């Protein structure tokens, strides 16, 4: 079973979900985080963490999900949420798959918008310190990096 941490358009993830479900035989639970896609609310770091907690609780409480086979998959910002969830629930997760995620929002600003670097401490509302959190994750991790990602550079 895959718990897919998704902060973007769920429809854009359907090809991957189809492969995981139809070709690999996995059940997939995907999160539509607050403030993204058609979800209401504002995407704060604390709010996205609460969304991930709620989805993980759903997975734990669902009798149709084998809790011994949970993997977390996250892409871009969803990767940061996946790392946070893996750090928090790693005794209940078998592994984590990260696709084109980043070390932190602070570092990403330095790469994508270097002219904003001097001001980021005044304007950033999300930080997602994944580089710190991942050092505490002791479950298997698969990193997938695309060289042509339009948002997160492969650095």
Residue pairs with C-beta under 8 A, 6 or more apart in sequence:
1 26
1 27
1 28
1 29
1 59
1 65
1 66
1 69
1 70
1 71
2 20
2 26
2 27
2 28
2 29
2 70
2 71
2 72
2 73
3 29
3 31
3 55
3 56
3 59
3 70
3 71
3 72
3 73
3 85
4 13
4 17
4 28
4 29
4 30
4 31
4 72
4 73
4 74
4 78
5 31
5 52
5 72
5 73
5 74
5 75
5 78
5 79
5 81
5 82
5 85
6 13
6 30
6 31
6 32
6 33
6 36
6 74
6 75
6 78
7 33
7 36
7 43
7 48
7 76
7 77
7 78
7 81
8 36
8 37
8 75
8 76
8 77
8 78
9 36
9 37
10 30
10 32
10 37
11 37
13 30
13 75
17 28
17 30
20 26
20 28
21 27
21 28
27 64
27 65
29 55
29 58
29 59
29 65
31 51
31 52
31 55
31 78
31 81
32 38
32 39
33 39
33 43
33 47
33 48
33 51
33 78
33 81
34 40
34 41
34 42
34 43
34 47
34 48
34 51
35 41
35 42
35 43
35 44
35 47
36 43
41 47
43 126
44 125
44 126
45 125
45 126
45 127
45 128
48 77
48 81
49 81
49 84
51 81
52 81
52 82
52 84
52 85
53 85
53 88
56 85
56 89
56 92
59 65
59 67
59 70
60 67
60 92
67 92
68 94
69 94
70 92
70 93
70 94
71 93
71 94
71 95
71 96
71 97
72 82
72 85
72 86
72 93
72 95
72 96
72 97
73 82
73 96
73 97
73 98
73 99
74 80
74 81
74 82
74 83
74 96
74 97
74 98
74 99
74 101
75 98
75 99
75 100
75 101
76 99
76 100
76 101
76 102
76 149
76 151
76 152
77 101
77 128
78 101
79 98
79 99
79 100
79 101
79 102
79 130
80 101
80 102
80 105
80 128
80 130
81 128
82 96
82 97
82 98
82 101
83 96
83 98
83 101
83 130
83 133
83 134
83 137
84 128
84 130
84 133
85 93
86 93
86 96
86 137
86 139
86 141
87 133
87 134
87 136
87 137
90 137
90 138
90 139
93 139
94 139
94 140
95 139
95 140
95 141
95 142
96 137
96 139
96 140
96 141
96 142
97 141
97 142
97 144
98 141
98 142
98 143
98 144
99 144
99 145
99 146
100 144
100 145
100 146
100 149
100 151
100 152
100 154
101 130
101 152
102 108
102 128
102 130
102 152
103 130
103 131
104 127
104 128
104 129
104 130
104 131
104 132
105 124
105 126
105 127
105 128
106 120
106 124
106 127
107 131
108 152
109 116
109 117
109 120
109 124
110 117
110 120
111 153
111 155
112 151
112 153
116 123
134 141
145 154
146 154
147 154
